[in-house]
Amino acid sequence: MKFEGELEEEFYQRSKKNAEATGYKLNTDYDVIVTAVKGICNNKREFGEYYCFCQKRSGDVEKDKKIICPCAARSRDVETRGACRCGLYIK
């Protein structure tokens, strides 16, 4: 998979390794991956963290730690729905 910038490529590779280490996979749908990676990397550039783009930031740094990708809800969502909320990680 090829991304426009280094940040996106780095995040994609990091996510791929995390998925393998935790027993999940990255989505097989190219469009879902690109949308998620770009959205999360835009948050990194704007807010300084890889906040999941599908969840609203509160603005409180401590509270928002739980929505840094992979977010705290990922395991529950993947196990119950088959994918995390943004669709990046699947079972």
trRosetta pair geometry for C-beta under 8 A, 3 or more apart (Angstrom, degrees):
i j d omega theta_ij theta_ji phi_ij phi_ji
1 12 6.2 -127 92 174 128 151
1 30 7.3 179 -119 -130 110 90
1 33 6.8 -68 -142 123 156 147
2 9 7.7 -16 -152 -96 43 107
3 8 3.5 -146 165 108 149 121
3 9 4.6 -161 47 -61 116 72
3 12 6.1 172 -29 -13 137 140
3 34 7.7 170 -107 -123 88 81
3 37 6.6 -102 -105 128 137 144
4 8 6.2 59 48 30 71 146
5 8 5.0 98 62 10 80 100
5 9 7.0 -146 101 -2 43 90
5 41 7.5 162 71 159 121 151
6 9 5.6 -59 -146 41 34 110
6 10 5.9 35 157 -21 70 109
7 10 5.8 -56 -145 38 27 111
7 11 6.2 24 157 -16 64 108
7 41 4.9 128 126 -154 112 122
7 44 6.5 -174 -177 88 129 139
7 45 7.1 67 151 -60 174 100
8 11 5.9 -57 -145 39 28 108
8 12 6.2 31 155 -22 64 108
8 37 5.2 82 -155 149 91 115
8 38 6.4 0 -111 -85 125 59
8 41 5.0 -69 -84 -38 71 167
9 12 5.7 -54 -147 35 29 113
9 13 6.4 26 156 -16 64 107
10 13 6.0 -57 -149 37 28 109
10 14 6.2 30 153 -19 64 110
11 14 5.5 -55 -146 39 32 114
11 15 6.1 33 155 -20 66 107
11 37 5.8 150 96 -150 119 90
11 40 6.4 174 174 99 151 118
11 41 5.5 -146 4 -76 156 102
11 44 7.3 -151 -76 -20 137 155
11 50 6.5 159 -128 -119 122 130
12 15 5.8 -56 -147 37 28 111
12 16 6.3 31 153 -22 64 106
12 33 7.3 62 -126 174 109 110
12 37 5.3 3 -73 -119 92 142
13 16 5.6 -51 -147 33 31 115
13 17 6.5 30 155 -16 63 104
14 17 6.0 -57 -152 37 29 109
14 18 6.3 29 151 -19 64 108
15 18 5.5 -54 -145 38 32 113
15 19 6.3 37 154 -24 66 103
15 26 6.2 84 127 -92 108 120
15 37 7.5 -124 9 -96 152 95
15 69 7.3 -21 -99 145 109 119
15 70 7.6 125 -129 -58 83 95
15 88 6.4 -71 -171 165 144 127
15 89 7.7 -133 -175 -69 104 91
16 19 5.8 -51 -149 31 29 113
16 20 6.6 26 154 -15 62 106
16 26 5.8 -47 -99 -26 70 134
17 20 5.8 -57 -150 38 32 110
17 21 6.2 28 154 -18 66 110
18 21 5.7 -59 -145 39 30 110
18 22 6.1 7 163 -2 66 115
18 70 6.0 -176 146 -20 145 125
19 22 6.4 -74 -144 47 23 95
19 24 4.5 -93 -151 87 78 87
19 25 5.5 82 167 -129 130 15
19 26 5.2 -123 -35 -44 168 73
19 89 5.9 -171 -105 -122 104 94
22 70 7.9 -77 6 40 164 170
22 75 7.9 -111 174 -91 131 97
24 74 8.0 -66 -49 159 167 114
24 78 5.9 -51 -113 -158 127 161
24 89 4.7 16 151 -170 147 106
24 90 6.6 147 -174 71 95 34
24 91 6.6 -67 -129 -106 79 30
25 28 7.6 6 134 -49 126 84
25 89 7.3 137 73 -157 38 60
25 90 5.3 -33 71 68 89 87
25 91 7.4 5 25 101 94 16
26 33 6.1 55 162 -105 116 116
26 88 6.3 -43 -142 172 81 69
26 89 6.6 -56 -106 -100 48 49
26 90 7.2 57 163 19 13 89
27 32 4.5 -61 116 94 156 131
27 33 5.5 -162 67 -59 102 84
27 36 7.6 118 20 5 132 143
27 83 6.8 43 -87 -131 105 122
27 87 5.3 32 -69 153 151 84
27 88 6.0 -111 -5 -150 109 22
27 89 7.3 -77 -37 -49 79 6
27 90 5.2 104 -89 -22 62 118
28 90 7.6 -56 -7 32 78 150
29 32 4.0 64 87 9 111 113
29 33 6.8 170 89 -12 59 84
29 87 7.4 -32 56 157 123 126
30 33 5.8 -60 -152 37 31 110
30 34 6.2 26 157 -16 68 109
31 34 5.8 -54 -142 39 30 109
31 35 6.1 31 159 -19 65 109
32 35 5.9 -57 -146 38 27 111
32 36 6.2 23 158 -15 64 111
32 87 4.5 -90 -167 122 125 129
32 88 7.1 -170 144 -84 95 44
33 36 6.0 -61 -146 40 27 107
33 37 6.0 20 161 -15 66 112
33 88 6.6 93 -116 -128 58 72
34 37 6.0 -57 -138 41 26 107
34 38 6.0 22 164 -14 64 112
35 38 6.2 -61 -144 41 22 106
35 39 6.1 19 160 -17 62 114
35 86 7.9 -160 109 178 96 98
35 87 7.9 28 74 64 116 121
36 39 5.9 -61 -145 39 26 109
36 40 6.1 19 162 -13 65 112
36 53 7.1 -172 -141 33 50 114
36 86 4.7 114 -117 143 108 121
36 87 6.2 -145 -59 70 130 80
36 88 4.0 -178 153 -72 164 103
37 40 6.1 -59 -143 41 25 106
37 41 6.0 19 160 -13 64 113
37 88 7.4 122 -53 -115 68 120
38 41 5.9 -60 -141 43 27 107
38 42 6.2 34 156 -26 64 104
39 42 5.7 -50 -149 29 28 113
39 43 6.9 28 151 -16 60 102
39 52 8.0 29 115 -177 112 45
39 53 3.0 -72 153 -7 118 165
39 54 7.5 66 126 -39 151 69
39 86 7.2 -155 73 -148 139 135
40 43 5.7 -53 -157 34 35 112
40 44 6.7 40 144 -23 65 101
40 50 5.2 27 171 -167 105 82
40 51 7.0 -168 -141 76 69 40
40 52 6.2 -25 -100 -115 100 39
40 53 5.6 -113 -64 -22 53 98
40 69 5.2 -19 -138 1 139 151
40 86 7.6 87 -53 157 108 173
40 88 7.8 10 -26 -61 141 152
41 44 5.1 -43 -148 30 42 118
41 45 6.5 41 153 -17 67 100
41 50 7.4 -11 -84 -121 45 85
42 45 5.8 -53 -151 37 33 110
42 46 6.1 19 155 -9 67 114
42 53 7.0 53 56 -92 107 127
43 46 5.8 -63 -137 48 30 103
43 47 5.3 -25 -178 30 71 114
43 49 6.9 -41 136 83 101 62
43 50 6.6 96 86 -151 109 28
43 51 4.1 -115 161 54 146 91
43 52 7.7 -7 22 42 165 8
43 53 5.9 -158 -32 -79 124 80
43 57 7.9 157 -145 -47 121 130
44 47 7.2 -65 -107 58 13 73
44 48 6.9 2 -164 -171 48 8
44 49 6.4 -105 -110 104 62 15
44 50 5.0 4 -74 -82 107 60
44 51 7.7 179 -60 17 55 68
47 51 5.9 -1 73 3 143 129
47 57 6.9 -153 -122 -90 164 167
49 64 7.3 130 68 129 152 115
49 68 5.2 -75 167 -108 119 109
50 68 5.5 79 71 -163 77 80
50 69 4.7 -87 133 43 108 97
51 55 7.3 -120 172 70 92 95
51 57 5.7 -4 -167 -76 159 112
51 64 6.4 -33 -108 177 122 112
51 67 5.3 34 -151 113 84 101
51 68 6.0 -57 -91 -96 51 55
51 69 7.2 109 -177 -14 10 86
52 55 4.9 51 84 19 108 105
52 67 5.1 -110 30 178 98 86
52 68 7.5 163 -19 -140 78 9
52 69 4.9 121 -71 -65 81 94
52 71 4.9 -44 -20 -44 139 127
52 84 8.0 -114 -130 147 144 126
52 85 7.0 78 159 70 144 116
52 86 5.6 -149 -167 -29 106 134
53 86 6.4 90 55 -112 81 135
54 85 4.8 -173 106 124 141 108
54 86 4.1 -168 -9 -79 133 86
55 67 4.4 -138 90 -139 139 131
55 71 6.6 103 2 -109 151 160
55 85 6.8 76 -54 90 96 155
57 64 5.1 22 -145 -117 86 128
57 67 6.8 -148 -93 71 66 145
58 63 4.7 -20 48 96 144 135
58 64 5.7 -151 36 -62 86 90
59 64 7.3 138 13 -44 10 131
60 63 4.0 51 85 21 114 113
60 64 6.1 159 78 -15 57 91
61 64 5.9 -64 -140 42 24 108
61 65 7.1 47 155 -46 59 88
62 65 6.1 -33 -164 -5 33 114
63 66 6.9 -51 174 18 46 106
64 67 5.6 -59 -163 39 63 104
64 68 7.3 84 141 -43 75 84
65 68 5.8 -32 -162 -3 45 116
66 71 6.4 56 151 -165 59 84
66 72 4.1 -34 -161 -4 90 132
66 73 7.7 70 160 -21 100 82
67 71 4.9 -4 -137 -120 42 118
67 72 7.4 -58 -66 13 40 90
68 71 6.6 146 61 -94 32 63
69 74 8.0 95 -143 -64 62 132
69 86 7.9 -39 -102 28 123 145
69 88 7.3 28 -151 51 131 158
70 74 4.5 -22 175 -26 104 163
70 84 7.2 -126 -150 -92 93 161
70 89 6.5 38 -122 -31 120 148
71 74 5.3 136 62 -37 67 92
71 84 7.1 134 43 -166 101 130
71 85 7.5 -20 50 26 142 117
73 76 5.4 -65 -162 50 62 111
73 77 5.3 58 144 -24 90 112
73 84 7.2 120 103 -148 83 90
73 85 6.6 36 100 -23 127 118
74 77 5.9 -67 -145 42 25 107
74 78 6.0 19 165 -16 67 111
74 84 4.5 -24 -129 -105 75 125
74 89 5.7 40 -162 53 114 147
75 78 6.0 -57 -141 38 25 106
75 79 6.1 19 161 -13 63 113
76 79 6.1 -64 -147 42 25 107
76 80 6.0 1 165 0 65 116
77 80 6.3 -67 -135 48 24 95
77 81 5.2 -28 -175 31 67 117
77 83 6.8 -43 140 102 101 41
77 84 4.7 89 90 -126 132 48
77 85 5.6 -84 -137 -41 164 70
78 81 7.1 -62 -104 59 15 77
78 82 6.7 -12 -161 173 50 10
78 83 6.2 10 -110 -126 65 10
78 84 5.6 -19 -57 -57 89 70
78 89 5.6 -54 -83 119 129 106
78 90 6.7 161 -135 -150 100 22
78 91 5.3 148 173 -65 92 80
79 91 7.2 114 -93 -92 37 119
82 90 6.2 5 155 -154 72 85
82 91 5.1 -82 -145 9 59 119
83 87 5.1 10 164 -122 136 55
83 89 6.7 153 -155 89 60 54
83 90 4.7 -23 -98 -101 83 77
83 91 7.3 -98 -62 -8 49 79
84 87 6.7 -129 69 -43 70 14
84 88 6.0 -24 56 49 122 78
84 89 4.5 55 -8 52 118 97
84 90 7.8 -109 4 -68 72 43
87 90 7.5 8 -168 -63 58 94
